[in-house]
Amino acid sequence: MKKLFFIIFIVAATTGCKKLTDVLDRQPPNNLVPENVATTAAGARNLLNGTYAVLHEQYYYMFTEFVPSVMAGTMQRNGTIIDLQFQDNNVRSNNSAIDDYWLTFYKMINQANWVIQLVERLPASEMGQTEKNEFFGQARALRAMAHFDALRYFGQFYDLNSAYGIINKSEPANYTRRNAPRNTVAENYEFILSDLDYAIENAPNFSKPIYMSKTSAKALKARVLLYMGRYADAADLADEVITDGTRTLSPTFAAVFSTGFNSTEMIFMRSTDAVTFSSDRKKLTYAGSVHALAGAYLRNVMAGDPRVPQTYNTANNNIIKVYNTAYNAPTYYLRLAEMYLIKAEGLARTPSATLDEAKQPLERIRQRAFGAPMPSAATTKEELLEEIYLEIIKELSFENGADWFAAIRFDKIMSIKPTVTNVNQYILPIPDAEILSNTEFGPQNPGYEQ
């Protein structure tokens, strides 16, 4: 990504503290603050690039792979980098890793908020309104993604009536300490959908999968709607992404990953190059001493599946899919195959949709995997949902939590992982640092109270 050192310096200057209230509200000890950076169109572009640069933090590019996968059993811990608490589904609120996990999502949010506020102030001589709207669209899509990720991991995302949401942040730091209460889950979803609707209308058309676009905003909204239980709406929107022609399935599963940023089905992914890879923490996790391996559950589900060679090494169970060194180990956030599976699941959960309608997108993914038609044997929607769940594991394992959240959504996780015995374990505790420093936040998540 352009001017990477400068970008990361901006991000560090605006977000490099430990507690959320400190991260968002305390002035950095230098003059390279956003107000001084984004006074021209070039400065605003650097600030927007700085928002994308948050994806280069290990808690956004790597922890979003191994934390959910280890909790789901599709990966297994094989060293000390991955905290045993994740594998045991027994995460404590004083765990420093979840503190950093929480903060990274809010770093993205805060950086996006700076873009939204400061680009608005640019005179027309520096940037026209159409370009401003495109900046806002990208920033709001990234802000929606970060809010949704924070909600998925730290809020009761599965219950629209729950008071245990996360904090909505719609403006950047004002450099004074301030507290903020957590919002309800319904308020979180309303905020996320508002951002995505704006991005669908105003973000740039798709150009490269390393940038947010109308297509990526629409794909992310389809995922959000599925998590909300709005199944028919999720299926309809996923179908729009499938049929608009912007992205197409790669001819083979191998080609999805062997063509890197040129893959026809990648919708949004982390941009990596030799410079970023030189310090990439994935090299310590998936290579070298190898701290993460394909889990026994995944190996059992995928036995004999043609996607295995691109997913993990059967000789030593080393992770392959998200450690693609030919393309400097990118991270996959959204791709078209997920839209087919969202459409299949959404239709299977919609009473008015027929069984055959719900089968079609699933069978398309199977056909791509096997290189030949693979009809569904399901005679009921319940049987079809079982097939869809297994396909999600085979197709999307290690990708942005797809395996963990599917195990929750399909009510599988307690049978897969005996260490999950209570719904409270579906989400992580709010970090102690946030609870202690933010006096207005509210109660700790159920099951994690001191």
C-alpha positions in Angstrom: 0.0 0.0 0.0 1.3 3.5 -0.9 3.4 5.4 1.6 3.1 2.6 4.1 5.6 3.9 6.7 3.8 7.3 6.7 0.4 5.7 6.9 1.4 3.4 9.9 2.9 6.4 11.6 -0.4 8.3 11.3 -2.3 5.3 12.7 0.1 5.0 15.6 -0.1 8.7 16.3 -3.8 8.7 16.4 -4.5 5.3 18.2 -1.5 4.0 20.0 -2.7 3.8 23.6 -3.9 0.9 25.7 -7.4 1.7 27.1 -10.3 2.4 24.7 -11.0 5.8 26.4 -7.2 6.6 26.1 -7.0 5.4 22.6 -9.9 7.5 21.4 -9.6 10.6 23.6 -6.0 11.4 24.6 -3.8 13.7 22.4 -0.7 12.0 20.8 2.6 13.4 21.9 3.5 14.9 18.5 2.2 17.3 15.9 1.2 14.7 13.3 -2.4 14.7 14.4 -5.2 14.1 11.8 -6.3 17.8 11.8 -2.8 18.7 10.5 -2.6 15.8 8.0 -6.0 16.1 6.3 -5.9 19.7 5.1 -5.4 18.8 1.5 -6.8 16.1 -0.8 -3.4 14.4 -0.7 -3.5 14.5 3.1 -7.0 13.1 3.2 -6.0 10.2 0.9 -3.1 9.4 3.3 -5.6 9.5 6.2 -8.0 7.1 4.4 -5.0 4.8 3.6 -4.2 4.9 7.3 -7.6 3.5 8.0 -6.9 0.5 5.7 -3.5 0.2 7.4 -5.2 -0.9 10.6 -5.7 -4.2 8.8 -1.9 -4.7 9.1 -2.2 -5.0 12.8 -1.9 -8.6 13.8 -5.1 -8.4 15.8 -7.1 -7.6 12.7 -5.3 -9.8 10.1 -4.2 -12.8 12.1 -6.3 -13.0 15.3 -9.5 -12.8 13.2 -8.2 -16.1 11.6 -6.9 -18.1 14.5 -9.0 -16.9 17.5 -12.4 -18.0 16.0 -10.9 -21.1 14.4 -9.2 -22.3 17.5 -12.4 -21.7 19.5 -14.4 -23.7 16.9 -11.9 -26.6 16.7 -11.0 -26.1 13.0 -7.6 -25.1 14.2 -5.7 -26.4 17.2 -3.0 -24.7 19.3 0.5 -26.0 18.8 2.6 -23.6 20.8 2.6 -20.6 23.0 1.5 -17.8 20.6 -2.1 -18.8 20.8 -3.4 -18.4 24.3 -4.7 -21.7 25.7 -7.8 -19.9 27.0 -9.1 -19.6 23.4 -8.7 -23.3 22.8 -10.3 -24.2 26.1 -13.1 -21.7 25.5 -12.3 -20.3 28.9 -11.2 -16.7 28.1 -10.8 -14.4 31.1 -11.5 -10.7 31.2 -8.0 -9.9 32.2 -6.5 -11.6 29.1 -4.2 -9.0 27.5 -4.9 -10.5 24.0 -8.6 -9.6 24.2 -7.7 -6.1 25.3 -5.7 -5.6 22.1 -8.4 -7.4 20.1 -11.0 -5.0 21.4 -8.8 -1.9 20.9 -7.9 -2.8 17.3 -11.5 -2.7 16.2 -11.9 0.7 17.8 -8.7 1.9 16.2 -10.3 1.2 12.8 -13.5 3.0 13.9 -11.6 6.0 15.2 -9.5 6.3 12.1 -12.6 6.1 9.9 -14.3 8.8 12.0 -11.4 11.1 11.4 -11.7 10.6 7.7 -15.4 11.3 7.8 -15.0 14.5 9.9 -12.0 16.0 8.2 -12.8 15.3 4.6 -16.1 17.1 5.1 -14.1 20.2 6.0 -12.0 20.2 2.8 -12.9 23.1 0.5 -14.3 22.3 -3.0 -11.1 23.5 -4.5 -9.3 20.5 -2.9 -12.0 17.9 -3.4 -15.3 17.8 -5.1 -18.4 16.4 -3.5 -18.5 13.2 -5.5 -15.0 12.3 -4.5 -15.8 13.3 -0.9 -18.8 10.9 -0.9 -16.6 8.1 -2.2 -14.2 8.8 0.7 -17.1 8.8 3.1 -18.4 5.5 1.6 -15.1 3.7 2.1 -14.7 5.1 5.6 -18.2 4.2 6.6 -17.9 0.7 5.1 -14.7 0.1 7.2 -16.4 1.6 10.2 -19.3 -0.8 9.8 -17.0 -3.7 9.4 -15.1 -2.9 12.6 -18.3 -2.3 14.6 -19.7 -5.6 13.3 -16.5 -7.4 14.2 -16.5 -5.9 17.7 -20.2 -6.9 18.1 -19.6 -10.5 16.8 -16.8 -11.1 19.3 -17.9 -9.0 22.3 -21.7 -8.5 22.1 -24.7 -10.8 22.1 -25.0 -10.5 18.3 -27.4 -13.4 18.1 -30.1 -11.7 20.2 -31.6 -8.5 18.8 -33.3 -7.9 22.1 -30.1 -8.0 24.1 -28.8 -5.0 26.0 -25.3 -6.5 25.7 -24.0 -4.7 22.6 -20.8 -2.8 22.1 -20.2 1.0 21.9 -21.3 2.8 18.8 -18.7 5.5 17.9 -19.8 8.1 15.3 -17.2 10.7 15.8 -13.4 10.8 16.4 -11.5 11.7 19.6 -11.7 15.2 20.9 -8.5 14.6 23.0 -10.3 14.8 26.3 -11.2 11.8 28.4 -14.8 10.9 28.1 -16.8 7.8 28.9 -19.4 6.1 26.8 -22.1 3.5 27.6 -22.5 0.3 25.6 -25.4 0.3 23.1 -28.0 -2.4 22.7 -27.5 -5.0 20.0 -30.4 -3.5 18.1 -28.8 -0.1 18.2 -25.5 -1.7 17.0 -27.2 -3.3 14.0 -29.1 -0.1 13.1 -25.8 1.8 13.1 -24.0 -0.8 11.1 -26.7 -1.0 8.5 -26.9 2.7 8.2 -23.2 2.9 7.4 -23.5 0.0 4.9 -26.5 1.5 3.1 -24.5 4.8 2.7 -21.5 2.9 1.4 -23.6 0.9 -1.1 -24.9 4.2 -2.5 -21.7 6.2 -2.4 -18.6 4.1 -2.2 -16.6 3.7 -5.4 -17.4 0.9 -7.9 -15.3 -2.2 -7.5 -11.7 -1.8 -8.7 -9.4 -4.0 -6.6 -10.3 -6.3 -3.6 -8.0 -4.3 -1.3 -10.4 -1.4 -1.3 -13.9 -1.0 0.0 -16.5 -0.6 -2.7 -20.2 -0.8 -3.4 -19.8 -4.5 -3.9 -18.0 -5.2 -0.7 -20.5 -3.1 1.3 -23.3 -5.0 -0.2 -21.6 -8.3 0.5 -20.9 -7.3 4.1 -24.5 -6.2 4.5 -25.7 -9.7 3.3 -23.5 -11.2 6.0 -24.9 -8.8 8.7 -28.5 -9.6 7.6 -27.8 -13.3 8.0 -26.5 -12.9 11.5 -29.6 -10.8 12.3 -31.9 -13.6 11.2 -33.3 -11.6 8.3 -32.8 -14.7 6.1 -34.8 -13.7 3.0 -33.2 -10.3 2.9 -29.8 -11.8 3.2 -30.5 -14.3 0.4 -31.8 -11.5 -1.8 -28.8 -9.3 -1.3 -26.3 -12.1 -1.7 -28.0 -12.9 -5.0 -27.5 -9.3 -6.1 -23.7 -9.7 -5.4 -23.7 -13.0 -7.3 -25.6 -11.8 -10.4 -24.3 -8.2 -10.9 -21.3 -9.5 -12.7 -18.7 -7.6 -10.7 -17.2 -10.7 -9.2 -17.3 -14.3 -10.6 -16.4 -17.6 -9.0 -12.8 -18.8 -9.8 -12.9 -21.8 -12.1 -11.4 -24.0 -9.4 -10.9 -23.8 -5.6 -7.2 -23.8 -6.1 -7.4 -20.8 -8.5 -9.1 -18.7 -5.7 -5.8 -18.6 -3.9 -3.2 -19.1 -6.6 -4.0 -15.9 -8.4 -3.8 -13.6 -5.3 -5.2 -10.2 -5.7 -6.2 -11.0 -9.3 -8.7 -13.7 -8.1 -12.0 -13.1 -9.8 -14.0 -13.9 -6.6 -12.1 -11.9 -4.0 -14.3 -9.1 -2.7 -12.3 -7.7 0.1 -8.9 -8.8 1.4 -5.8 -7.4 3.2 -3.3 -5.9 0.8 0.2 -7.4 1.4 3.5 -7.1 -0.2 7.1 -8.0 0.5 7.5 -5.1 2.9 4.5 -5.9 5.0 5.3 -9.6 4.9 8.8 -9.0 6.2 7.4 -8.4 9.7 4.2 -10.4 9.3 3.4 -12.3 12.5 1.9 -15.1 10.5 5.4 -16.3 9.9 5.6 -17.1 13.6 2.2 -18.7 13.8 1.8 -20.8 10.7 5.5 -21.4 9.8 8.8 -22.0 11.6 8.0 -23.5 15.0 4.3 -23.7 13.9 1.9 -22.5 16.6 -1.3 -23.5 14.8 -2.4 -26.6 13.0 -5.5 -27.9 11.3 -7.7 -29.2 14.0 -8.9 -32.8 14.3 -12.5 -31.7 13.8 -11.6 -30.1 10.4 -9.5 -33.0 9.3 -12.4 -35.4 10.0 -15.0 -33.2 8.1 -12.7 -32.6 5.1 -11.4 -36.1 4.7 -11.3 -36.9 1.0 -12.5 -33.4 0.0 -10.6 -32.0 -3.0 -10.1 -28.6 -1.2 -7.8 -30.2 1.4 -4.5 -29.4 -0.5 -5.3 -25.7 -0.5 -6.5 -25.8 3.1 -3.9 -27.7 5.1 -0.9 -30.1 4.6 -2.0 -33.7 5.3 1.6 -34.7 6.1 2.0 -32.4 9.1 -1.4 -30.5 9.4 0.3 -27.2 8.7 -2.1 -24.4 7.7 -1.9 -23.5 4.0 -4.9 -21.4 3.0 -4.2 -18.3 5.1 -0.4 -18.6 4.8 -0.1 -18.2 1.1 3.5 -17.0 0.9 3.4 -16.6 -2.9 1.2 -13.6 -2.2 2.7 -12.6 1.1 0.0 -14.2 3.3 -3.1 -12.0 2.6 -6.1 -12.2 4.8 -9.5 -12.9 3.3 -12.5 -10.9 4.6 -15.1 -11.4 1.9 -15.3 -13.5 -1.2 -18.0 -14.5 -3.6 -18.3 -18.2 -2.5 -19.6 -16.9 0.8 -22.4 -15.1 -1.0 -23.5 -18.4 -2.6 -23.6 -20.1 0.9 -25.4 -17.1 2.4 -28.0 -17.4 -0.3 -28.4 -21.1 0.3 -28.7 -20.8 4.0 -31.0 -17.8 3.8 -33.3 -19.6 1.4 -33.2 -22.8 3.5 -34.3 -20.8 6.5 -37.1 -18.9 4.6 -40.4 -20.8 4.7 -41.6 -19.4 1.4 -38.5 -20.6 -0.5 -38.5 -24.1 -2.0 -36.0 -26.8 -1.2 -34.8 -26.8 -4.8 -34.2 -23.1 -4.8 -32.1 -23.4 -1.6 -30.1 -26.3 -3.1 -29.0 -24.5 -6.2 -26.3 -22.1 -4.8 -25.0 -24.9 -2.5 -24.6 -27.2 -5.5 -22.8 -24.5 -7.5 -20.1 -24.4 -4.8 -19.9 -28.1 -4.7 -19.6 -28.4 -8.4 -16.7 -25.9 -8.4 -14.9 -27.9 -5.6 -15.3 -31.3 -7.3 -15.2 -30.2 -11.0 -18.4 -32.1 -11.6 -22.1 -31.8 -10.6 -22.6 -32.8 -6.9 -26.4 -32.8 -6.3 -27.7 -32.4 -2.8 -29.2 -35.5 -1.3 -31.4 -33.5 1.1 -35.1 -34.3 1.1 -35.9 -31.7 3.8 -34.7 -28.3 4.7 -33.3 -29.6 7.9 -31.1 -32.0 6.0 -30.2 -29.3 3.6 -29.1 -27.0 6.4 -26.8 -29.8 7.7 -25.2 -29.9 4.2 -24.8 -26.2 4.1 -23.1 -26.1 7.5 -20.6 -28.7 6.4 -20.0 -26.8 3.2 -19.2 -23.6 5.1 -16.6 -25.5 7.1 -15.0 -27.0 4.0 -15.1 -23.9 1.9 -14.6 -21.0 4.4 -12.5 -22.5 7.2 -10.1 -20.0 8.8 -11.7 -17.1 6.9 -12.8 -14.2 9.1 -14.5 -16.4 11.7 -16.8 -18.2 9.2 -16.3 -21.5 10.9 -16.9 -20.3 14.5 -20.0 -18.3 13.8 -21.5 -21.0 11.6 -21.0 -23.5 14.5 -23.0 -21.1 16.7 -25.6 -20.2 14.1 -26.3 -23.9 13.3 -26.2 -24.9 17.1 -23.2 -27.2 16.6 -20.6 -25.7 18.8 -21.5 -27.5 22.0 -21.2 -30.9 20.3 -18.0 -30.0 18.5 -16.3 -28.5 21.5 -17.1 -30.1 24.9 -15.4 -27.1 26.5 -18.4 -25.0 25.3 -21.1 -25.7 27.8 -23.0 -22.3 28.0 -24.2 -19.7 25.5 -22.2 -17.1 27.5 -19.1 -18.6 25.9 -20.4 -17.6 22.4 -18.8 -14.2 23.0 -15.7 -12.9 24.7 -15.6 -10.9 27.9 -15.3 -7.2 27.8 -11.6 -6.4 28.7 -11.1 -5.4 32.3 -9.2 -2.3 31.1 -12.4 -1.1 29.4 -14.7 -1.8 32.3 -12.4 -0.2 34.8 -11.5 2.9 32.8 -15.0 3.6 31.3 -17.3 4.2 34.2 -20.3 4.6 32.0 -19.8 1.4 30.0 -22.2 -0.8 32.0 -22.1 -4.4 33.2 -19.6 -7.1 32.1 -20.9 -9.7 29.7 -22.9 -12.5 31.5 -20.8 -15.3 32.8 -17.7 -13.1 33.1 -18.6 -11.1 36.2 -15.9 -10.9 38.8 
